[in-house]
Amino acid sequence: MHFSKDHINALETRTRAHFINSLSGFKSANLIGTQDRQGNTNLSIVSSVIHLGANPPLMGMIIRPHSVPRHTFENIMQTGLYTINHVNQSIYEQAHQTSARYDKDESEFEATGLTPEYLSDFCAPFVKESRLKYSVKLVEHQHLAINGTEFVIGEIVDVYVDDNAVQTDGFIDLQAIDTVAISGLDCYYTGDKLARLPYAKK
């Protein structure tokens, strides 16, 4: 099949969203935990978390346009703190439910049955059921004028992961902790490792 730009633009809005969101392939599934200054917690699923560098350890993510209330973005801008929690096979349905439009005074933790936990005196909630999670401090934010999205960059503070997942060379085996991936807007996948290959040299 061939889809021209005109064909893509003519697609029904939801169909186009599914189609374009599938083009980037498998994406990470993460729950972003935040709270406001009054301690009201928020939890949202994000599939745009990307590694930006290891020294310093930086993670970036895209948050959709602020044309409607984005409690995750608002809380991060207010407190500068958030957590990133891998979604696993045991919680993917609850994680997906966090994408519903809850009011600011409704906690997605309570609505979905996920458990907030606070570790190392970090003032943002982790997801207790997640098997790989880390705290992040905001270091930079860029508004992308081309489509109104927000690019949020944070530095990793603490990492918590199941003991059996970390190998001697620092590699984290995501299959060992049942981390799932997303394709498109609503399709979840498990990961089967093919192989680890040696460092490529000419």
Secondary structure, 3 states (H helix, E strand, C coil): CCCCHHHHHHCCHHHHHHHHHHCCCCEECEEEEEECCCCCEEEEEECCCEEEEECCEEEEEEECCCCCCCHHHHHHHHHCEEEEEECECCCHHHHHHCCCCCCCCCCHHHHHCCCEECCCCCCCCEECCCCEEEEEEEEEEEEECCCCEEEEEEEEEEEEECHHHECCCCCECHHHHCEEEEECCCEEEECCCCCCCCCCCC
